[in-house]
Amino acid sequence: MLFKDVLVDESLKKRLIGLVKENRISHAQLFLAQAGSHAFALAMAYAQYICCEHPGEDDSCGTCPSCAKFAKLSHPDVHIIFPNCTTNEVKKDPDFTQFAAKFRQFVFDHNYHIDINDWLMELGGENKQAYINTRDCAFIVNQNSIKSYEGGYKIYIIWSADRLYRDAAPKLLKTLEEPENKTLFILITENTEKMLSTILSRTQLVKIPKLKTEVIQQQLMKEFGIDEVQAADIATLADGNYNRAMELMNDDSDYKDMLAQVQLILGSMTSLAQPMPNKAEVNFLEVRDCFDSIIARGREYQKNFLAAFIHVLRAMLMQNSHQEAVSKASSMEKDIIERYAKVFSLKNVSQIFDECNRTMYHIERNGNSSLVFTDWYLKVAELIAPRP
Ligand SMILES: [Zn+2]
């Protein structure tokens, strides 16, 4: 992975390159990433630059033997460690080495935009807990006592480090604290709250910010050859998360359907919220059909629908408080915002967001979608309707 292909702020790339040039590489770094950022790609580009035999001013050469090994994710001194679990093929005592080939393919298939939920699906253990377990940590500790193959750095990239199994993590602490010379640990997580404080205190924090909408838009145009308006629509809805943008990209009709559904649900909630004499008829059959079709499209779609709902409400909030964010809304979103922002009471908006997030949580944990959405609809409608 070359820095030029990593979708992060240029200033962050410069900072990491500066550390290498000035020989100030801290031996344990924690990449704290926003969901859908290109954190894994950045870690690989950084590692590649450190190992490159002819590094340039702002990128690896891309052609030396070391770079060639990176391109295949097969450098013998670079170990990529990731969560794993028992599967149909590995029935007991799993460790990451048994899934290394599968993981490499997964990274290539997703162009380094990897997401833990996708990886769990790939493992076929969607409802299982996957961890970086004691065997994985023992591997690191053992490797650490062996010299590097090529005489340079030994690099451990620990992806989804928040899934370090609690009992396994202490094994790593001593290694993190007293590494051998020329050893680098890069831990990647989206969630520092789930990390052990003892590990946090031994690592240097590198924050990887959310992607800018314009960056996602440009990348979508480049990667998929779509026009500016469509790319802007998708980038806005993706809200800094490139994985979500690609999901939306895979089926553009999804995106348009989703906004139409948000509009229908919002419309019915708004009608319910009108005071009695003007109360508009709500077509509950239509509402039910809408939910049926959301549910039929699976859990990922259901979560995206809720994300779109939150996104539209947030834009209305900004419209109501005269902030400029609406100019960034996509064309279809603008229609919805203009239609409902005035009639929509957003007094309880933080509670509405809480309800949406709680609902996403239940969907992720395989709650009965039909019940979960009915509950969500009634609660949010009540939060919108002024109480008598
Ligand atoms: Zn090179």
Boltz pocket constraint, residues with backbone or C-beta under 6 A from the ligand:
constraints:
  - pocket:
      binder: B
      contacts: [[A, 48], [A, 51], [A, 52], [A, 53], [A, 54], [A, 55], [A, 60], [A, 61], [A, 62], [A, 63], [A, 64], [A, 65], [A, 66], [A, 67]]
      max_distance: 6.0
